[in-house]
Each structure stands twice: as C-alpha cells, then as structure tokens.
Amino acid sequence: MNTEGSVIVPRDFRLLEELERGEKGIGDGTVSYGMDDGDDVLMRSWTGTIIGPNHSVHEGRIYTLKLFCDEDYPDKPPTVRFHSRINMTHVNPETGVVEPKYFPMLANWRRQYTMEDILIDLKKEMASPANRKLQHLRKEAHFRRNRLKPNDLQTFIY
C-alpha cells in the first residue's frame, strides 16, 4: 500500500487487465490494441491500431503502432512508435516515434494511464486543428526500421 492507503496493482496484473480490455474491444471500434506475441510472458510488445478520425486528412486511414512496455510500466510510459507513416505533430517524421517530451500524456505520465488512453489521445490529436489538415505522407506506407538510431528506441523490441 502507498501512503494514501490505495493498493498498487502489480505490473503483470495491470497488463493482464489491459489485455482483457483490449481483446473485448474499445468504444466505437476505431481504436484497438493487443499483444504481439501471446507467448511473451513479460507482456512487453504490443500493437495498436487507430482508424483516422472523420473530417481530417486521416479520415478512413488505418494506422498501426507499436507500444513497448518496459519493466517500469505502468510507473513509466511505454515507448510508442507509429509503424504506418503519418504526418503529425509529436511524431518524429523519420522514425515514427511519438516524442514523449512533446506529447502531453507521455510527458505528464501517471500510473493510472493505460495504452488505451494513449491511443485515444493520439486519435484526438489527429483531429486537432494542428493536425487535421496536415498533408499525408505518400512516399511509403510504413516507416523503415533501419532508419532508427540506437538512441531513438533503446529498448524497443519488434
């Protein structure tokens, strides 16, 4: 127990709760997530999907993301990286990494936040005035893995 008298749920139980919720589906179905490998007992590597919001350049597009939950999750946020190419503030245009210092939810991370919260917040950000009209990147459909520098994702596992 912490000083406020509430119970801190262990990482494994928390991730099992998130897995169960992700498998059941979220809200209107435009955001989803699940584990990459059901045999990963540490539950570190996850895939998320966002269907772009209406009335934006992202409308109808399906974006795939990778989320990596290190051993410090949920005390520290996961690493989040778009696999699908996207032109969006807070996202590194070369690597697809959601820059924690520029994305408020990651910059001000709280233990009660979830991967679902991140995906929903990213979808809201897609519809924000700053991102709604940005031109879509048309070069290639996905970010290349070899463009990542060692410091970009030190612990990211694919």
N, C-alpha and C positions, 0 to 999 in steps of 0.2 A: 504494500500500500504506500501511496505517496503521502505527503504532508496534508493534503486536502481531504484525505480519507477515501479516495476513489481507488479502485483496483486498476492496475496497469496490465492490460491484456498482453501476454507474451507474443512475440513476433509470429511464431508458427500458427497460433490460434487466429491471430488477426488476418494473416494471409489466407488461411482456410475459409474464414468468413467472407473475404473478398472474392475468393474463387467461387464459392457457392453463389454469391450475389451476381457475379459476372456470368455464371452459367445459366442463371434464371432469366437474364435479360434486364436491361435498364430502360426505364421510362418509355419513350416513344420508339425505341429501337434504332435511333440514329447514332448511338454510342454503344460500343461493346468492348469486352476485353476477356482474356483468358490466358492460361499458362501456355508457354511454347512447348514444353515437354512434360507430360504427365509423370514421368519417372524422375523428374528433378525434385529430390526430397527437400532441397533448400528453398524451393519455390522462388527462384531469383529472376528468371527470364519470362517476360510476359509480352503479349501482343495486344495492342488496342486498335480499334477501328472507329473512325469518325466519318459520318456522311455529312458533307458540307451543308451549311445552313442555307435556307431559302433566301432569295433576294440578295445574293452575294456572288462574287466571282467563283466561289467554292460550291455553289449550289449543285447538288446531284453527284458531285465527285466523291469517291471513296478514298479516304486517306488511311494508311496503315502506319502504326507507330510501334516502336519497341520501348518497353519500360524495363528497367533493371533495378531490382530491389536488393541492395547490398545488405550485409548482416546488421547494419544500423537502422534499417527500415522497421517500423514507421517513425522512429525518432528523427531520422533524416529522410529527405525526399528521395524518391527513385530518380535515376537518370532517365530522361525522356528524349527520344530521338524519332523524328519522322523518317519512315522508310520511303514513303511516297514523297515526291518532290512537291514543295509548297513554297509560295512566296508569302511570307507572313512576318510581321514584327515579332520579336522574341525568338525567332528561329534562325539559326546560323544558315546562311544561304549556300554554303559549301558542304556542310556535313549533315544538316537536318536536325542538329541538336537543339533542343529547347534550352535557351540560355537562362539558367536559374536566376542570375542577378537581374535580368530584365523581365522575367515572368513573375508577377507578384505572388502567385500561390506558392511557387517554389522558393522564392526569395524570403517569404514570411511563413515558412512551413510550420504547421502544427501537427502534433501526433494524431489528432483525430481526422485529419485529411486522408483521403483514400485515392487510389488510382482512378476510380470512377469520378471523383471530384476533379482531378486533373483533366480528364478527357472532356468532361462537361465544360470546364472553364476554358479549355482550348477551343471548343466549339463556339462558345460565346465570344471569344476573342476573334474568331474568324468573321463573325458578323459585326464586329465593332467598326466604327467609321474609319479607323486607321487601316483596317484590313479588308473591308467589304469590297473595295474597288481596285485593289492591287492586281496588276496583271498576273495571270497564271504563268508559271514557268513551263515552257513547252519543249525544252531540249530532250530530256529523257524522263521516263516515268518514275525512276527511283534514284535516290542518292547512291553513289558508289561507296562501297565500304572502304576501298583503298584510299579514298580521299581523307579519311580520318587520320589525324595526327595522334601520337601516343597520349598527349595531354588532353585531347578532346574527350575521350571516354576511357579513362584509365582502367576501369573495372567492368566495362560493358562487355557482356558475353552474347554472342549470337547463337 
